[in-house]
Amino acid sequence: MSIASAMVTVDSQDALALARWWSRATGAPFTLEHEEFSMLAPTDGLPTLGFQRVDDPTPGKNRLHLDLHVTDRVAAVDELVALGARLVADHAEGGNEWTTLADPDGNLFCVN
């Protein structure tokens, strides 16, 4: 069996607004822009990102998160926070440093 990453889909009560935020955060252009479902084109190593409108958000901590690799973590974190991300925690372990953030819907993602 051959498997390839096709798309990561995020559920949101306001999928279009969240898709617009991620478009600004990643620079990825829209391939579909609609209130019910939106998609961002894959770019710079990111898969296609999908955003699906749901009536009720999934309760509790998300069990899957994106790890974004950047050339300047501090600058990227500052930019993402300025766009509306929330700083959750800075980490350093085993010679690696990363920052956990939450998008406007509260979905966690890491920047390293």
C-alpha positions in Angstrom: 0.0 0.0 0.0 1.2 3.5 -0.9 0.0 6.4 1.2 0.7 10.1 0.7 -0.3 13.1 2.8 -3.2 14.7 1.0 -4.8 17.2 3.4 -5.1 18.1 7.1 -8.7 19.2 7.9 -9.6 21.3 10.8 -13.2 21.5 12.2 -14.4 25.0 13.2 -17.7 26.8 13.9 -16.4 29.6 11.7 -14.3 27.7 9.1 -13.9 30.6 6.7 -12.6 33.0 9.3 -10.1 30.3 10.6 -9.0 29.5 7.0 -8.4 33.2 6.4 -6.3 33.4 9.6 -4.2 30.4 8.5 -3.8 31.9 5.0 -2.4 35.0 6.5 -0.2 33.0 9.0 1.3 30.7 6.3 1.0 32.7 3.1 -0.9 29.8 1.5 -3.4 30.9 -1.1 -7.0 29.7 -1.2 -8.0 27.0 -3.6 -11.6 27.0 -2.3 -13.1 29.8 -0.2 -16.6 29.0 1.2 -18.4 29.2 4.5 -18.9 25.5 4.7 -15.5 24.3 3.6 -12.3 26.1 2.5 -9.0 24.8 1.3 -5.5 26.4 1.3 -3.0 25.2 -1.4 0.0 23.3 -0.2 3.1 25.5 0.0 6.6 25.4 1.4 6.3 21.9 2.7 2.9 22.3 4.2 0.1 19.9 3.1 -3.2 21.2 1.8 -5.1 22.6 4.7 -8.9 22.2 4.8 -11.3 23.9 7.1 -14.8 22.4 7.6 -17.7 24.2 9.3 -19.2 22.2 12.2 -22.1 23.1 14.5 -20.3 21.9 17.7 -16.5 22.1 18.3 -14.8 18.9 19.5 -14.5 19.2 23.3 -11.2 19.0 25.1 -7.6 19.2 23.9 -7.0 18.5 20.2 -5.2 15.2 19.6 -3.4 16.2 16.5 -1.4 19.4 15.9 0.8 20.9 13.2 4.5 21.4 13.7 5.7 24.3 11.6 9.4 24.6 10.8 10.7 28.2 10.4 14.1 29.8 9.9 13.6 32.3 12.8 11.4 30.9 15.5 11.3 34.1 17.7 10.3 36.3 14.7 7.7 33.8 13.5 6.2 33.5 16.9 6.0 37.3 17.2 4.3 37.5 13.8 1.8 34.8 14.6 0.9 36.4 17.9 0.4 39.7 16.1 -2.0 37.9 13.8 -4.0 36.6 16.7 -2.3 33.4 17.9 -2.1 32.9 21.6 1.3 31.9 23.2 0.8 28.7 25.2 4.4 27.7 26.2 8.1 27.8 25.2 10.0 24.5 25.4 13.6 23.4 25.4 14.5 19.7 25.5 17.4 17.7 24.1 18.9 20.6 22.4 15.7 21.5 20.6 13.6 24.6 21.2 10.0 25.1 20.2 7.0 27.2 21.0 3.4 26.0 21.4 0.7 28.4 20.2 -3.1 28.3 19.8 -4.9 29.6 16.7 -8.0 31.8 17.1 -10.1 28.6 17.6 -7.8 27.3 20.3 -6.2 24.6 18.1 -2.6 24.0 19.3 0.3 24.1 16.9 4.1 24.2 17.4 6.8 26.4 15.8 10.4 25.3 15.7 
